[in-house]
Every structure is written in C-alpha cells, then in structure tokens.
Amino acid sequence: MMAGPAGGDAAGGGAEEQTEFDVILKAAGASKINVIKEVRGITGLGLKEAKELVDAGGKAVKEGVDKAEAEDIKAKLEAAGAEVELK
C-alpha cells in the first residue's frame, strides 16, 4: 500500500528546475557561413556534417548540457546570426 504515495511524489518532481538542456538551431539567418563555423567549433563536426546540421534547421547542436553551457552556446550562435532555442 505504500507504493501509492511514492507515485505521487514522482509526479510532483516535475516541478523541479530543469538541469539539462538541448540547444536547438532553429535557423541560420543571413550569416550562414559564420553559423557553420560556430557549429563546427561547438560540436567538433567536420565541415560537411556541420553544414548539413545548419541546413536542416530545427536540429540539436548539443544535447543534455547544463544551463550555463547551454546559455554560452546560445550566445555564440546568436552572435554568429543564428536563431536558437533552449529546450
């Protein structure tokens, strides 16, 4: 009978602050080359792979990073001209 309250606690855990974020590249913007360079630097991908990621749009550049790193990556990509979202 103790399992019932434990399930309620697990549901309440959803209100905790998010600790892991995905950095999603929504659009490259006008400076696509600069965005590709930043993506390469952040991910370590080759030129072709970075270009494909940027061209696809809506893809994760980095997944499961802490808030500080996610904000840093977002700032770098936005400075390069990209539209970025954190999830």
Biotite code that builds the C-alpha atoms (Angstrom):
import biotite.structure as struc

atoms = struc.array([
    struc.Atom([0.000, 0.000, 0.000], chain_id="A", res_id=1, res_name="MET", atom_name="CA", element="C"),
    struc.Atom([3.000, 2.313, 0.335], chain_id="A", res_id=2, res_name="MET", atom_name="CA", element="C"),
    struc.Atom([3.574, 2.424, -3.432], chain_id="A", res_id=3, res_name="ALA", atom_name="CA", element="C"),
    struc.Atom([0.664, 4.852, -3.959], chain_id="A", res_id=4, res_name="GLY", atom_name="CA", element="C"),
    struc.Atom([2.210, 7.864, -2.170], chain_id="A", res_id=5, res_name="PRO", atom_name="CA", element="C"),
    struc.Atom([5.604, 7.216, -3.786], chain_id="A", res_id=6, res_name="ALA", atom_name="CA", element="C"),
    struc.Atom([3.963, 7.566, -7.205], chain_id="A", res_id=7, res_name="GLY", atom_name="CA", element="C"),
    struc.Atom([2.506, 10.912, -6.137], chain_id="A", res_id=8, res_name="GLY", atom_name="CA", element="C"),
    struc.Atom([5.967, 12.141, -5.122], chain_id="A", res_id=9, res_name="ASP", atom_name="CA", element="C"),
    struc.Atom([7.365, 11.213, -8.529], chain_id="A", res_id=10, res_name="ALA", atom_name="CA", element="C"),
    struc.Atom([4.669, 13.257, -10.263], chain_id="A", res_id=11, res_name="ALA", atom_name="CA", element="C"),
    struc.Atom([5.473, 16.231, -8.030], chain_id="A", res_id=12, res_name="GLY", atom_name="CA", element="C"),
    struc.Atom([9.132, 16.041, -9.118], chain_id="A", res_id=13, res_name="GLY", atom_name="CA", element="C"),
    struc.Atom([8.196, 17.561, -12.476], chain_id="A", res_id=14, res_name="GLY", atom_name="CA", element="C"),
    struc.Atom([8.049, 20.990, -10.835], chain_id="A", res_id=15, res_name="ALA", atom_name="CA", element="C"),
    struc.Atom([11.819, 20.961, -10.171], chain_id="A", res_id=16, res_name="GLU", atom_name="CA", element="C"),
    struc.Atom([14.039, 23.289, -12.150], chain_id="A", res_id=17, res_name="GLU", atom_name="CA", element="C"),
    struc.Atom([15.341, 21.822, -15.397], chain_id="A", res_id=18, res_name="GLN", atom_name="CA", element="C"),
    struc.Atom([19.035, 20.899, -15.138], chain_id="A", res_id=19, res_name="THR", atom_name="CA", element="C"),
    struc.Atom([19.772, 19.573, -18.638], chain_id="A", res_id=20, res_name="GLU", atom_name="CA", element="C"),
    struc.Atom([19.109, 21.497, -21.816], chain_id="A", res_id=21, res_name="PHE", atom_name="CA", element="C"),
    struc.Atom([19.190, 20.856, -25.551], chain_id="A", res_id=22, res_name="ASP", atom_name="CA", element="C"),
    struc.Atom([20.443, 23.681, -27.763], chain_id="A", res_id=23, res_name="VAL", atom_name="CA", element="C"),
    struc.Atom([18.282, 23.712, -30.907], chain_id="A", res_id=24, res_name="ILE", atom_name="CA", element="C"),
    struc.Atom([19.343, 25.615, -34.032], chain_id="A", res_id=25, res_name="LEU", atom_name="CA", element="C"),
    struc.Atom([16.078, 27.000, -35.434], chain_id="A", res_id=26, res_name="LYS", atom_name="CA", element="C"),
    struc.Atom([17.522, 28.960, -38.383], chain_id="A", res_id=27, res_name="ALA", atom_name="CA", element="C"),
    struc.Atom([20.962, 30.001, -39.621], chain_id="A", res_id=28, res_name="ALA", atom_name="CA", element="C"),
    struc.Atom([19.969, 33.551, -40.521], chain_id="A", res_id=29, res_name="GLY", atom_name="CA", element="C"),
    struc.Atom([21.853, 35.676, -43.043], chain_id="A", res_id=30, res_name="ALA", atom_name="CA", element="C"),
    struc.Atom([25.379, 34.720, -41.901], chain_id="A", res_id=31, res_name="SER", atom_name="CA", element="C"),
    struc.Atom([25.180, 31.003, -42.604], chain_id="A", res_id=32, res_name="LYS", atom_name="CA", element="C"),
    struc.Atom([28.953, 30.596, -43.032], chain_id="A", res_id=33, res_name="ILE", atom_name="CA", element="C"),
    struc.Atom([29.623, 32.114, -39.600], chain_id="A", res_id=34, res_name="ASN", atom_name="CA", element="C"),
    struc.Atom([26.992, 29.854, -38.044], chain_id="A", res_id=35, res_name="VAL", atom_name="CA", element="C"),
    struc.Atom([28.581, 26.783, -39.670], chain_id="A", res_id=36, res_name="ILE", atom_name="CA", element="C"),
    struc.Atom([31.966, 27.827, -38.233], chain_id="A", res_id=37, res_name="LYS", atom_name="CA", element="C"),
    struc.Atom([30.463, 28.153, -34.748], chain_id="A", res_id=38, res_name="GLU", atom_name="CA", element="C"),
    struc.Atom([28.676, 24.796, -35.047], chain_id="A", res_id=39, res_name="VAL", atom_name="CA", element="C"),
    struc.Atom([31.970, 23.151, -36.032], chain_id="A", res_id=40, res_name="ARG", atom_name="CA", element="C"),
    struc.Atom([33.724, 24.711, -33.057], chain_id="A", res_id=41, res_name="GLY", atom_name="CA", element="C"),
    struc.Atom([30.999, 23.691, -30.612], chain_id="A", res_id=42, res_name="ILE", atom_name="CA", element="C"),
    struc.Atom([30.394, 20.151, -31.857], chain_id="A", res_id=43, res_name="THR", atom_name="CA", element="C"),
    struc.Atom([33.710, 19.101, -33.377], chain_id="A", res_id=44, res_name="GLY", atom_name="CA", element="C"),
    struc.Atom([31.877, 18.058, -36.554], chain_id="A", res_id=45, res_name="LEU", atom_name="CA", element="C"),
    struc.Atom([33.507, 18.201, -39.955], chain_id="A", res_id=46, res_name="GLY", atom_name="CA", element="C"),
    struc.Atom([32.569, 20.877, -42.476], chain_id="A", res_id=47, res_name="LEU", atom_name="CA", element="C"),
    struc.Atom([30.086, 18.682, -44.372], chain_id="A", res_id=48, res_name="LYS", atom_name="CA", element="C"),
    struc.Atom([28.326, 17.456, -41.217], chain_id="A", res_id=49, res_name="GLU", atom_name="CA", element="C"),
    struc.Atom([28.143, 20.960, -39.715], chain_id="A", res_id=50, res_name="ALA", atom_name="CA", element="C"),
    struc.Atom([26.719, 22.361, -42.971], chain_id="A", res_id=51, res_name="LYS", atom_name="CA", element="C"),
    struc.Atom([24.085, 19.601, -43.078], chain_id="A", res_id=52, res_name="GLU", atom_name="CA", element="C"),
    struc.Atom([23.082, 20.327, -39.466], chain_id="A", res_id=53, res_name="LEU", atom_name="CA", element="C"),
    struc.Atom([22.755, 24.060, -40.191], chain_id="A", res_id=54, res_name="VAL", atom_name="CA", element="C"),
    struc.Atom([20.878, 23.483, -43.465], chain_id="A", res_id=55, res_name="ASP", atom_name="CA", element="C"),
    struc.Atom([18.409, 21.090, -41.809], chain_id="A", res_id=56, res_name="ALA", atom_name="CA", element="C"),
    struc.Atom([17.260, 23.603, -39.173], chain_id="A", res_id=57, res_name="GLY", atom_name="CA", element="C"),
    struc.Atom([15.407, 22.559, -36.052], chain_id="A", res_id=58, res_name="GLY", atom_name="CA", element="C"),
    struc.Atom([18.210, 20.161, -35.088], chain_id="A", res_id=59, res_name="LYS", atom_name="CA", element="C"),
    struc.Atom([20.006, 19.910, -31.755], chain_id="A", res_id=60, res_name="ALA", atom_name="CA", element="C"),
    struc.Atom([23.529, 21.328, -31.775], chain_id="A", res_id=61, res_name="VAL", atom_name="CA", element="C"),
    struc.Atom([24.190, 19.993, -28.253], chain_id="A", res_id=62, res_name="LYS", atom_name="CA", element="C"),
    struc.Atom([22.017, 17.830, -26.013], chain_id="A", res_id=63, res_name="GLU", atom_name="CA", element="C"),
    struc.Atom([21.947, 17.279, -22.274], chain_id="A", res_id=64, res_name="GLY", atom_name="CA", element="C"),
    struc.Atom([24.181, 20.197, -21.277], chain_id="A", res_id=65, res_name="VAL", atom_name="CA", element="C"),
    struc.Atom([23.888, 22.268, -18.106], chain_id="A", res_id=66, res_name="ASP", atom_name="CA", element="C"),
    struc.Atom([22.228, 25.682, -18.153], chain_id="A", res_id=67, res_name="LYS", atom_name="CA", element="C"),
    struc.Atom([25.476, 27.695, -18.152], chain_id="A", res_id=68, res_name="ALA", atom_name="CA", element="C"),
    struc.Atom([26.909, 25.785, -21.120], chain_id="A", res_id=69, res_name="GLU", atom_name="CA", element="C"),
    struc.Atom([23.592, 25.955, -22.990], chain_id="A", res_id=70, res_name="ALA", atom_name="CA", element="C"),
    struc.Atom([23.416, 29.746, -22.493], chain_id="A", res_id=71, res_name="GLU", atom_name="CA", element="C"),
    struc.Atom([27.045, 30.090, -23.638], chain_id="A", res_id=72, res_name="ASP", atom_name="CA", element="C"),
    struc.Atom([26.413, 28.059, -26.811], chain_id="A", res_id=73, res_name="ILE", atom_name="CA", element="C"),
    struc.Atom([23.209, 30.011, -27.486], chain_id="A", res_id=74, res_name="LYS", atom_name="CA", element="C"),
    struc.Atom([25.073, 33.325, -27.149], chain_id="A", res_id=75, res_name="ALA", atom_name="CA", element="C"),
    struc.Atom([27.832, 32.194, -29.540], chain_id="A", res_id=76, res_name="LYS", atom_name="CA", element="C"),
    struc.Atom([25.358, 31.021, -32.172], chain_id="A", res_id=77, res_name="LEU", atom_name="CA", element="C"),
    struc.Atom([23.206, 34.145, -31.875], chain_id="A", res_id=78, res_name="GLU", atom_name="CA", element="C"),
    struc.Atom([26.322, 36.319, -32.206], chain_id="A", res_id=79, res_name="ALA", atom_name="CA", element="C"),
    struc.Atom([27.017, 34.460, -35.462], chain_id="A", res_id=80, res_name="ALA", atom_name="CA", element="C"),
    struc.Atom([23.486, 35.327, -36.650], chain_id="A", res_id=81, res_name="GLY", atom_name="CA", element="C"),
    struc.Atom([21.556, 32.151, -35.836], chain_id="A", res_id=82, res_name="ALA", atom_name="CA", element="C"),
    struc.Atom([18.131, 31.776, -34.259], chain_id="A", res_id=83, res_name="GLU", atom_name="CA", element="C"),
    struc.Atom([18.493, 29.406, -31.289], chain_id="A", res_id=84, res_name="VAL", atom_name="CA", element="C"),
    struc.Atom([16.115, 27.803, -28.792], chain_id="A", res_id=85, res_name="GLU", atom_name="CA", element="C"),
    struc.Atom([16.826, 26.031, -25.495], chain_id="A", res_id=86, res_name="LEU", atom_name="CA", element="C"),
    struc.Atom([14.643, 23.061, -24.557], chain_id="A", res_id=87, res_name="LYS", atom_name="CA", element="C"),
])
